[in-house]
Amino acid sequence: MIPRLKVLIIYSLILLLFSCKNSVRESPASVSELPDSTSVSKPDSTIFMYGIPTDSFDLVTGHIKRNGFLSSILLEHGVKMEEIDMALKNSSTVFDVRKIRSGNTYTLFCKKDSTARASYLVYEHDPTTCYVFSFNDSLNITPYRKEVLHVIKYVSATVETSLWDAMIAGGLHPSLVGKLSDIFAWSIDFFGLQRGDSFKVIYEERSIDEKPLGAGKIFGAQFTGSGSTIYAIPFIQDGKESFFDGEGNSLRKAFLKAPLQYSRVSSRFSGSRMHPILRIRRPHYGVDYAAPVGTPVMAIGDGRVTQARVESGSGRVVRIVHNSVYSTAYLHLSRFGAGIAPGAYVKQGDIIGYVGSSGLSTGPHLDFRFYMNGSPVDPLKVEAPPVEPVSEAGKASFEKSKTVVLSLLDSF
């Protein structure tokens, strides 16, 4: 257990040396933001929920049923349909009730009289945000943000079987594993960890109502294995925060912006696109680049070829794993590049195939797909942090940050 004074010192140093301008600090709405409130003062004896005094009402809690409507819930508790319609109309820009999710929790604040009419309905949209529906003198909807508790922690873990098992055994949130995997993706093979390898990390843990939301900002990390140690030191350069090693080199490598020279983007990433041949709507998890047959297609980064084969509607496909986080796929090729086969290693810029129209295709193009932790992401929206080392102008500031981070990591 870390003494409270030491935690405060650590927190102060980190806030001093690392800009937290990009961190989102959620805070609860004040009572004055809620409808029908006339004062922000709260008597010590009064218990408030969502900024509403509970001793004035009887509370009814439930979950939104599948295909259920808030109107049916409210009508059962004395709210008239015209009042519901007016509240929705007055706050149409605040919340779209069509986005209400089945299974989510709601709480009714009902009057303590013979009518038992609902004065408020609070709908919990997600772990941090609720919407307060008012049915008093004001008929409207007000957003309410729960208070998010931020606690700085630092932990260490030694690998017995995998990083995941080590973290879970230590009672840590799974999101921390994902963050570490992303930070060290280019430096560590997470599928090749050995027993005795170890991690240290200083991070921010977020929680609401004592329920963990997962890891927030990473303030520093360290991996030790195979006789060497790699540090991850956060530093803002060119307006973006990235992680650098102890020498000031970026822990990331660059990706090419596009895998070929193309004439235009003929189709974009979409969750629902009308297929030009099948004439049905289905997801298109890639970007189509229109280009002549035979245009060379390049690997956007270093990696290992896992597949080079014909895949039904995708035609000739090459799939490349770049590290434990990122992978890419290149579809509808006319032919494969020289030496491209499963197991082959490629460098950024190597030709892995040529544009074609194989599979279900209306014309020559490359369907390029980008994956992060196995899930497709829009290649045109991937924002890679800077990969250059710390600049000369930033070295003095970086050295100060490095001194603090390494000192804290070495202290446990």
N, C-alpha and C positions, 0 to 999 in steps of 0.2 A: 504493500500500500504506500503511495507517495504522500509525504506530509503536505498538508494544505498550503503552507507557505511556499514550498518548492513548486507546487502546481501554479501558484499565482506568479512566481518569478518566471517560470517557463512560459506561461501564457503572455506575460508582458513582453518578454524578449521576442517571442514569435510575432506578436502583433507589431512590434517595433520594426522588425527586419523584413517581414513579408507583407506585402500589400494585400489586404483582404477586401479591396474595393469591389471585386467581382463576386464575393461571397454573398449569398442571399441570406439575410437575417430576417426570419419571419417573426412577427410579433402579433399579439392578439389585438383585435379592434377594441378601441375604447368604448365605454358605455355610451358616450355621446354620439358615436357613429351609428348606434342602433336606433331603430324607430321608436318613437314615443318616450325616449329617455330625456329627462330634463336636467340631470345632474350626473357628474362623473364620480361623485363621492359615494363610497360604499360603507355602510355601517359594519363594524366588525362582526356583529352577530348575524349578518345576512350572508347566505350562501348564494353565489352566482354561478350560473351555467350559461356559456355563450353570451355573457354580459347581461343575462336576465335574472332577476331575483327569484329563486325557486320557492321561497316561502309564500309567495303570492299565488301559486298555482299548484294544481295536481299534474304530475308528469305521466305521460303515456309514451312508451318507447316501442318501436317495432322495426321491421325491415321491409323495404320495398319488394312487393311480390313481382314475379315475372309477369310482364305485360300489365303491370299495375300503374295506377295514376294517382298523383297527389290529390286530385280533385275528389276522388272517391273517398279517400281518407278524411279529407277536410269536411266533406258533406256529412259524414257520419258523426262529426263532432261539432255541428251547429254552424259551420261557416257557409254562407249562401254562395250560389254559383256566380252571381254578379260580383260579389266581393272577390272571389278567386280570379275571375276574368280581369277585374280592374287592377289587382295586384300584379298580375302577369303583364298587363299592358303597360303599367307604370314603370316596370323594371325589365322590359324586354331586352335592353342593352346590358343589363347586369348579369342575367342568367337565362339560358335557353332550357326550358323544362324538358325539351326533347332529349337532353343529354343525361337525364336522370337514369341511374343504373340500378337494375334489380339486385337485391341483396344488400344494398347500402342501408345504413341506419337512419331513422328519423325519430325525432322527439317532439311531442305535442305538449304545449303549456296551456292547460285548460283551467278555466275559472273555477274557483271554489264556491260555486253556488249551484242552484238547481238546474241552471242551463248547461253547465259543464262545457261551455263553448270554448273552442280553441282560440287563444289570443295570438299565439305564435306557433309556427312549425319550423323546426330546425332540421335541415337535410344535410347529412355529412357526405359531401361529394368525394373527398379523398382524405388521406390522413391529416392534411394541414388545413384544408378549406371547408368551411360549412356555409350554408346559405340560410339566413333567417327570414322567414316569410311572416310579415306582420299583418294582422287582421284587427287592428284597433282603429283609432282615428286616421292613422296613415295606413294605406294599403300598398305595400311595396315589398321588395326583396333586398336584403342587405348582406354583403359578404362578410364573413367573420373568419379570421385566421387564428388558429390555435397557436399557443406559444410553443416554439421549438427550443428545447434545451440543448445547448452546445457544450460538450465536455471534452477537454483535451486529454487524450490517453496515450500512453506509450507501452508497447508490448513486444515480447520476443517469442519466437516459436522455432522449435527444432523439428526437422522433417524426419518422420519414421517411415511413412509410406508415400505421402503426397503433401503438398502445401495445404490443399483443401482440408485434409484430415487433421493436420496440425492446427490450423486455425479454428476449425469447428470444435476440436477437443479442448481448445482454450476458451470456448464460449464466445468467440468473436463472430460478428455478423458476416455472412457470406459475401456481401458487397465489398468488403475489404480485400478479399482474395482477388476479385475482379479488378480492383484498382491497382493492386500490386502487379498483377499479370500484365496490365496495360503499360505501366511505367517501365517494367523490366523486359518487355516483350522482345526487344532486339538484342538484349544482353544475356538472357537466360533461357534455356530450353526447359520449360516447365513440365514437359513430359519426360525429361531425363534427370530429374532431381535425384540425389542420392541420400541415403540415410546419414544423418549428421549434418546436412546442410542446414543453415539457419537464417532467419530473418529478424530484423528489428524494424519497428515502424512507429513514428509519432503521427497521430492522426486526430481528427475531430469526429467524435461520435455524436450523432443527432438522435433525439428521441422526443416523443410526444406522449404525455400521460403515462410516462414510464414504459412506453412501448418503443423499442428501437426502430429508427428509420434507416439505419445503415451508416456507413462511413461517409464523412464529408471531406473536407480538405485534408490532404496529406502534407505534413510539414517536414517530413524527411524519412528516409528509409535506408536500409542496409541489407545486403545479401552476402553471406559468407559460404563458400563452397569450393572444393577442389583446390584448396590452398590459397585462394584469393578472395578479396573483398571488393564489392561494388557498392558505391554510395549513390543515392538519388537525392539531389539537393534541388528544391524548387527555386526558380528564379525567373523574374519577368524580364523578357527581352523583346524588343519590337512590339510592345503592347500585349504580348501573350505570355502566359506562364507555362514553362516547360521544366523538365527535369534534366539535370546535368550531373556528371560524375565528379569525383574529387579534383580532376584536372580541368574542369570547366568545359568538357566535351559533352555534346548532346547525347542523351541515351537513345535517341531515335535516329532512324535513317529516312531519307526522302523517298517518296513515291513520285513517279512521273505523273503529270497532270492528266495525260491521256495516253493510251497504249499504241496510238497510230496517228498518222497524218490523215485528216478526214475533211470532207467537204462541208458537212453539217450534221447536227444531231437530229436524227429522223424520228426518234421516239424516246421519251423520258421515263424515269423510274415512276411507277404507279402501283397503287394497291388495287386498282380496278381499271383495266384497259380492254377495249374491244380488240380481240385478236383478229388481225387482218385476213387470216385464212379460215380459222375455225368459226369466226363470227359469234363468239361468246365472250362474255366479260370475265377476265381473270387477272390476277396480279402479274405485273411485268417488273421483276426485280432487277432490272438492269438499264443501261443506257445504250441505245442503238446509234452507231456512228455510220452514216452513209459514206461509202468509199468504193472505188473501182475494184473489181476482182484482181487479186494478186498483190494488193497493197500490203506491205509487211506489217505484222502485228508484233509488238514488243512487250516483254515482261515489264511491268511498271516498277518492279523491285526485285531484289535478290530473293531466291527461294528454291523450293524443291517441287518438281512436277509430280503430282499424285495421280493424274489421269490424262491420257491422250488417246481418245477413242471416239467412235460414233455413238451418240446418245439420242436415238429416236428423233423427236422434233427439234432438238437442239443441234443436230448435225454433228460435224466434227468439233470436238470440244477439248480444250486444254485447261486443266485446273492446277493452280499453283498455291502451295502453302508457304507464306513468307515468314511466319513465326507462330508462336502459340496463340496469337490474337487475330492476325490478318491473313486472309486468303483471297484469291481472285479467280475468275473463270472467263474464258474467251470462247464464244459460241459462233456457229455457222461458218467455220473456216473452210476454205477450199482444199487446203493441205497443211500438214504440220511442218514446222521448221526442222532443219537438219539436227539429228540427235535428240529430238524431243520425244521422250518416252517416260513412263512412270519410273521414278527414282532419279531422274536426271536433275542436276543442279544448274540453275540459270542465274545470270547476273542481270541487274537492271539494264534494260536496253537491248538484251538479247532477243533475236527474232524467234518467236515460238510458233508462228504460223502465218497464214496469209488470208486476207479477206476473201470470203466466198458467199455462197447462198445455199449451203447444205442444210438439210432438215426442212422444217416448215418455215419458209422464207419467201417473201414476195420479190426480193431483189438483193443484190450484193450489199452486205453491211456487216459490221461487227456488233454483236450483242455482248457488252462488257459488264461483268458483275463483280461487286466488291462485298466482302463479308467481314464482319467483326464479331469475334467469338461465335462463329457459325451462323449468325443472323445477317440477312442482306441489308445493306445500307445504300443510300443514294450516292453513287460515285461522284456526282457533281457537287455534293454538299459536304464531302469529307474535308475537314479543315485540319491539316497537319500542323502541329506547332513548329517553331523554328528548329532547324537541324544544324545550324551553324554553331560553332563553339561560342562561349561567352566573348563578347567584343572587348576590345581594349578599353573602351570607355566604361564598360560595366564591370571590369575585373575587380576594382577596389571594393565595390558594393557586394559583388559575389563572394569575395574572400571573407567579408564580415558575416554573411549568411552562412557560409560553409563552416566557419569557426563555431558558431552557435549550434548548428545542426550536429556536427561531429562530436561536439562536447556533450550534448544531450544523449546522443546515441551511445557514446562510450560510458555514460553514467549508469547504464543498467544492462 
